[in-house]
Amino acid sequence: MAPSGQMTAPALDVLLRDGSLAGNWALDPSRSQVSLRSKSMWGMASVKGVFGQVSGTGTVSASGDVSGTINVGSRSIDTGNSKRDKHLRSAEFFDVEHHDNITVTVDAIRPSGEGVTVTGSLTVRGRSKPLSFGAKVAVVEGGEVLLDADVHVNRADFGLTWNQMGMASMNNTITVHAVFTRQ
């Protein structure tokens, strides 16, 4: 049985290599959350939003290779301000009429430092960019894997360049709390 709690890189490497985590995994949308944080008003105010729709799957091979996908419903953004949410869903930002999802495709997860390094790509508005970020992983009794990360992105890389009078930061933080259960 896998140990509980946050994993060190060497302990996670053992679980990946010995086949303990091998199999298919599903993201639990009721216990997972993806949120967005940015600065506006020339850095004086934080804007926070939560995406209400998130889904995903992952696979760990017998040799410990990890791959997967997390889909975030772009129209499910909720910042607590309906006018702002409507603008974020418009063609000036997420363009939800043409792009239903924001997608993270994971090509590899490698133990490193105090957690893991995740590599893959991020697709927003049909534009994909390579992605690499650090994350914390916990393997919980009962067969769950938790992944927590803050992913820093420049929204201009994805064509999200609207910025009235330079008020909004191009740099954003996507916070991921993903709970995966074995299928």
C-alpha positions as CSV (number, residue, x, y, z in Angstrom):
1,M,0.0,0.0,0.0
2,A,1.3,3.5,-0.9
3,P,2.3,5.8,1.9
4,S,0.1,8.8,2.8
5,G,0.9,12.4,2.4
6,Q,3.2,14.6,0.4
7,M,5.9,12.7,-1.4
8,T,9.5,13.5,-1.7
9,A,11.0,13.0,-5.1
10,P,12.9,9.8,-4.2
11,A,9.8,8.2,-2.6
12,L,7.6,9.1,-5.6
13,D,10.2,7.8,-8.0
14,V,10.1,4.4,-6.2
15,L,6.3,4.3,-6.5
16,L,6.5,5.2,-10.2
17,R,9.2,2.7,-11.0
18,D,7.8,-0.3,-9.0
19,G,4.5,-0.1,-10.7
20,S,2.5,0.9,-7.6
21,L,0.8,3.7,-9.5
22,A,0.5,2.0,-12.9
23,G,-2.9,2.2,-14.5
24,N,-5.5,4.6,-15.6
25,W,-6.6,7.6,-13.5
26,A,-9.5,10.0,-13.6
27,L,-9.7,13.5,-12.3
28,D,-12.4,13.9,-9.6
29,P,-14.1,17.2,-10.7
30,S,-16.0,17.5,-7.4
31,R,-12.8,17.7,-5.4
32,S,-10.5,19.4,-7.9
33,Q,-10.2,23.1,-8.7
34,V,-8.5,25.3,-11.2
35,S,-8.4,29.0,-10.5
36,L,-6.9,32.1,-12.1
37,R,-5.2,35.1,-10.5
38,S,-4.1,38.3,-12.1
39,K,-3.3,41.9,-11.2
40,S,-5.3,44.9,-12.6
41,M,-5.4,48.6,-11.8
42,W,-1.7,48.8,-12.5
43,G,-0.9,46.0,-10.0
44,M,-2.9,47.5,-7.1
45,A,-5.8,45.0,-7.3
46,S,-6.0,41.2,-7.6
47,V,-8.6,39.6,-9.8
48,K,-9.4,36.0,-9.0
49,G,-11.6,33.6,-10.7
50,V,-12.5,29.9,-10.5
51,F,-13.4,27.6,-13.4
52,G,-16.4,25.6,-12.5
53,Q,-15.9,22.8,-15.0
54,V,-12.8,20.7,-14.9
55,S,-12.2,17.1,-16.2
56,G,-9.2,14.9,-17.0
57,T,-7.5,11.6,-17.2
58,G,-4.0,10.3,-16.7
59,T,-2.1,7.1,-17.3
60,V,0.9,5.7,-15.5
61,S,2.7,3.0,-17.4
62,A,4.3,-0.1,-15.7
63,S,7.7,1.6,-16.2
64,G,6.5,4.8,-14.5
65,D,5.9,7.1,-17.5
66,V,3.1,9.5,-16.9
67,S,0.8,11.2,-19.4
68,G,-2.6,12.8,-19.3
69,T,-4.9,15.7,-20.0
70,I,-6.8,18.2,-18.0
71,N,-9.7,20.1,-19.7
72,V,-11.0,23.3,-18.2
73,G,-14.3,24.7,-19.4
74,S,-13.4,28.2,-20.6
75,R,-17.0,29.5,-20.3
76,S,-17.2,28.3,-16.6
77,I,-15.0,31.2,-15.3
78,D,-16.5,32.9,-12.3
79,T,-14.8,36.0,-10.8
80,G,-17.9,37.1,-8.8
81,N,-18.5,40.0,-11.3
82,S,-20.9,39.1,-14.1
83,K,-19.8,42.0,-16.3
84,R,-16.1,41.0,-16.0
85,D,-17.0,37.3,-16.6
86,K,-18.9,38.2,-19.8
87,H,-15.9,40.1,-21.0
88,L,-13.5,37.2,-20.2
89,R,-15.8,34.9,-22.2
90,S,-15.8,37.3,-25.2
91,A,-13.5,37.1,-28.3
92,E,-11.2,39.6,-26.5
93,F,-10.2,36.9,-24.0
94,F,-11.2,33.2,-24.0
95,D,-13.5,33.4,-27.1
96,V,-15.7,30.7,-25.7
97,E,-17.9,30.6,-28.8
98,H,-15.0,29.1,-30.7
99,H,-12.9,27.6,-27.9
100,D,-14.7,25.5,-25.3
101,N,-11.7,24.4,-23.3
102,I,-8.4,25.4,-22.0
103,T,-6.3,22.2,-22.1
104,V,-3.2,21.0,-20.3
105,T,-1.6,18.0,-22.0
106,V,0.9,16.3,-19.8
107,D,3.7,14.4,-21.6
108,A,5.8,13.6,-18.5
109,I,6.0,14.0,-14.8
110,R,9.5,13.5,-13.3
111,P,10.4,13.6,-9.6
112,S,12.5,16.6,-8.8
113,G,13.4,18.6,-5.7
114,E,10.6,18.6,-3.2
115,G,8.0,17.3,-5.7
116,V,7.7,16.8,-9.5
117,T,8.4,18.7,-12.7
118,V,5.4,18.5,-15.1
119,T,6.1,19.0,-18.8
120,G,3.7,19.2,-21.7
121,S,1.7,21.9,-23.3
122,L,-1.0,24.5,-22.6
123,T,-3.7,25.3,-25.2
124,V,-5.7,28.4,-24.9
125,R,-7.8,29.8,-27.8
126,G,-6.4,27.2,-30.1
127,R,-2.8,28.2,-29.4
128,S,-0.5,25.6,-27.8
129,K,2.7,26.5,-26.0
130,P,5.2,24.2,-24.3
131,L,4.7,24.1,-20.5
132,S,6.9,23.1,-17.6
133,F,6.2,23.7,-14.0
134,G,6.9,22.4,-10.5
135,A,4.2,20.7,-8.4
136,K,3.7,19.0,-5.1
137,V,2.3,15.5,-5.1
138,A,0.6,13.5,-2.4
139,V,-0.3,9.8,-2.5
140,V,-3.2,9.2,-0.1
141,E,-4.3,6.0,1.5
142,G,-7.3,4.7,-0.4
143,G,-5.8,5.2,-3.9
144,E,-5.8,8.9,-4.6
145,V,-3.1,11.1,-6.0
146,L,-3.2,14.8,-5.3
147,L,-1.3,17.3,-7.4
148,D,-1.0,21.0,-6.4
149,A,0.7,23.7,-8.5
150,D,0.9,27.3,-9.4
151,V,1.5,27.7,-13.1
152,H,2.8,31.1,-14.3
153,V,1.8,32.1,-17.8
154,N,1.9,35.2,-20.0
155,R,-1.6,35.6,-21.5
156,A,-0.2,37.4,-24.5
157,D,1.4,34.1,-25.6
158,F,-2.1,32.9,-26.3
159,G,-3.5,35.9,-28.0
160,L,-5.1,37.4,-24.9
161,T,-3.7,40.9,-25.4
162,W,-6.7,43.1,-24.5
163,N,-5.4,45.6,-22.0
164,Q,-7.2,48.9,-21.7
165,M,-4.8,51.7,-20.8
166,G,-2.2,49.1,-19.7
167,M,-4.2,48.4,-16.5
168,A,-4.1,44.6,-16.5
169,S,-1.0,42.5,-16.1
170,M,-0.1,40.1,-18.8
171,N,1.3,37.7,-16.2
172,N,-1.2,35.4,-14.7
173,T,-1.1,32.5,-12.2
174,I,-3.2,29.4,-12.7
175,T,-3.6,27.4,-9.5
176,V,-4.4,23.7,-9.9
177,H,-5.6,21.4,-7.2
178,A,-6.2,18.0,-8.9
179,V,-7.4,14.9,-7.2
180,F,-7.0,11.7,-9.3
181,T,-8.6,8.4,-8.5
182,R,-7.7,5.0,-10.0
183,Q,-10.1,3.8,-12.6
